[in-house]
Every structure is written in structure tokens, then in C-alpha cells.
Amino acid sequence: MIRCAVVGASGYTGAEIAKILFRHSKAKLTSLTTRKEDILPLGALIPGLAKDCGIDIEEYHFEKVEKAADVVFLALPHTVSINFAAEFLRKGKIVIDLSADFRLKDIKLYEKWYGKRHSEKELLEQAVYGLPELYREEIKNADLIANPGCYPTAAILGLKPLVDRDLINLNSIIIDAKSGISGAGRKLIPGFLFMAVDEDFKAYKVNQHQHMPEIEMVLSRIANAALKVQFVPHLLPVKRGILETIYCVKESGVSKKQILSAFADAYEKEVFVRVRKPGVFPALGDVRNTNFCDIGVWTEDDSDRVIVVSVIDNLMKGASGQAVQNMNIRCGFPEATGLI
């Protein structure tokens, strides 16, 4: 039984991790912390758990967490995790970080997009990008796993088969993304309050979202060539879920059969990626509260276009579920343990 701590357990992603681990057959929740001073019973935060479940979310103390856990999940805001990760790694812990602090390998790129100096360059180089469908073998031996962002998870999984086989023009990628409100975290921001989003729909950070360089970094690795994407995120008036419609142009001579075969081959053995039959496209409701990424693909031989619809739950495959999936891989458990 592996002992697990969640630092930042009172936020959406932290609470979701706790909910998964509470029922995980191979893991034991031993420490849940918050930056707040008040003790909060886990049962009061997560509907469905008994009030006397025996676990409280307590004020953070490094020594207490360090003694209690083998694996530490950092569910903290961007730019906050850097020092926490370093401290736990020095004590020999496995760290799974849900922030962006160890995703971007280019330190200057991180500092540009997140506005803070990165103080742990060596750890940045050591970190493994935690997208299992691409980096499973590296994750097996990683002590610092950089859990991917929600938008990049859906985008990269939707584009990997096309980029990997050189089926599309790398300069043609347009990602039209929509996310539920929980993607912004549990923060009191006027633009994310009920009265601001109910019965409305808007684009934000048009081609300026901090997840753009993450998407470009991973896709460039796959392509073995630098590429840029056009990325437009939108805010949906729903609690959770991400739907991305991705548009790209086929390379000359590429057939519909090649496109469909690329997706079938890429994900045939992947438990958490489900490719729909031609002409069938997923909806948010298909993946809500699950760790699945569902993908639908449109193309025709008489068209030079490919359209991919990629759908995930932003709190599960886009964050907490994927973090537990990474823990399962790293600790040698069946990958779907606690997630299906």
C-alpha cells in the first residue's frame, strides 16, 4: 500500500485526487493539506463521503507531510509548486505536480508565460511530462512528474496520430477549445462567478493562453520540427469538461484511410483513449467524471481538411485522474486502478 499526500487538497483538483485515492485499492491517503488555518473534514468537501471518514484537510506543515507520504501530489497554483517540489524530492519522495511549473523545458519560455523566475533549472530538466500515451516508459522511472495541462491533454491526444505520421501541414493547425468553469480553479474572480457566465459564452486569451507553448513543445517533439498552433479558448457555462474542435490541412495525397488508420493504430491499446467510428463525435456528457479522452475524426478523400473533436473532463483526464494514472504507472500498479 503506497502512502499518499495531497498538498492543496481544498481546491478542485486536490479534492478530486483525494476522492479518487480514498477508494483506491493500492493507495492510502495519509495527509491532506491546505494553506488555510481552519481544519476541514474531507467529508464536508466531497459529497458522498461519510462525515466521519477519518480524514481532515489540515494546515500545511512540511515535516508532517514528509513523514506521512511516499507520493506527494502538488495541487497548487502555477509558480507556487517550485519550492515545494524541491523540498520533497530532496527527501526522496515521488512528486506529481499538477501546476505548470515543470512542464516547459525552456526556462525562458516558462518565465515569459508565467511571469516568475524559475529557481530550479536542474529539476526542470529532470521532470518527465506526464502524458502516459506518449511518455509511459519515462514515467515508470520518474521521481518528478509534470502533469499536463487540461487543454494540452485534449489537443495533443487529438493531434498526435496526424503529426506522428506526417499526415498534415504543420502550419495549418487551429484549435477551437471550450472549457467548463472549474478549469479556472476555485477562485473568487468576477469573470467566473455564476452571474457572469450563466447563459453566456465567450472567448478569452485569444492566441495568448499559457497552454499554447506547452502544446507546441510536445507536438514539436513528435514532429521533430518546430511548429506553431492557433489556439482560441472559450468559457462554457458548465461546471466541467473540455471540448476541442481541431482543424488542419492534409498533406498532398493523404487519404481518408490513412487518417483513420493512424488514429486506430495509435490508440488501439490505450485504455483511456476511445476513438469513435467515422462520422460519430463525442460530447461532454460522454466523459464527464471519467478519465477518458474521446475522439471523433472527419475527413474525406475529396477534401484537403481534417477535423478532430477531442473531449475530456478537465478535472479528470485533464488533471486529477491523469495524476493518479501517472502514480499507477510509476508505482507499478495496473494503470486503470481507482479510475474505472
Secondary structure, 3 states (H helix, E strand, C coil): CEEEEEECCCCHHHHHHHHHHHCCCCEEEEEEEECCCCCEEHHHHCCCCCCCCCCEEEECCHHHHHHHCCEEEECCCCCCHHHHHHHHHHCCCEEEECCCCCCCCCHHHHHHHHCCCCCCHHHHHHCEECCHHHHHHHHCCCCEEECCCHHHHHHHHHHHHHHHCCCECCCCCEEEEEECHHHHCCCCCHHHCHHHHCCCCEECCCCCCCCHHHHHHHHHHHHCCCCCCEEEEEECCCCCCEEEEEEEEECCCCCHHHHHHHHHHHHCCCCCEEECCCCCCCCHHHHCCCCCEEEEEEECCCCCEEEEEEEECCCCCCCHHHHHHHHHHHHCCCCCCCCC
